[in-house]
């Protein structure tokens, strides 16, 4: 699954703020779609993989670019 480029902290915060504005406006689908563009922190990705499983990532489409940078491109399959 393709991943977005690395985001700066300011870009992450701006995207999250924009997503919350969409949620407050009642557009939950756009909120979810936008939130998934923000890289999931590696520690949360690892916990989700261990507790929820690989299917979670293949089904939901979260941005895993930071986890891949920290753990390697094949971390999900290991």
N, C-alpha and C positions, 0 to 999 in steps of 0.2 A: 504494500500500500504506500503511495507516495506521501512524503511528509513535507511540511512547509519549512521555509528557511528559519534559522534561529531568530527569535524575537528578543528585542531588548526589554528590560523591565518596564520602561515607559510604554512600549508598544503593547506589552501584555496587559498593563493596567488600563490603557485606553480601550483595548478590545474588550476587556471584561466590563468596563463601564458602559460601553456601547451595548454589549449583550444584556446587561441588567436594565438598560433603558428600554430595550425591545421587550424584555419580560414584563416590565411594569406597564408597557403599552398593550400587553395582552398577546404578544406574538411569541409564544413559547417555542414554537418550532424554529424560528429564526434565532432565538436565544440559544437553544441547544446546538444548532448548527455553528454559530459563531464561537461558542465556548469551546467546541471541539477543535477549533483552529489554534487555540493557545496550547503550547506544549505542556503535556502532563509532566509534573516534576518526577524525576527518576525514582525517588523513594516511593511515591504514590503508585507509579506504574508497576514497580516491583511488588508492592503489597497487593495490588489488584490482580496481578498475574498469579501470585501465590495463593490468594484467598478465593478469587472468583474464577480464574482460569483464562486460558488463551482465547477461548470463544468470545469472551467479553470484548477483546480488542478487535477481533475480526468482524464482529457484529456491529460495534458502535462507532468505529472510525476515529478514535481520538488521535491527536497529534502526538507521536511518540519520538519525535526527533531528539529531544534531550536525553531520553532513556537510551536510545540507540547510540548517541554520542558517548554516553557514560559506560554502557554495558556491552556495546558492539552491535553490529547490524543483525546478528543471529540470536540475540538474547531471548527473543520470544520462543524460539524453537529449542532452546536448551533447557 
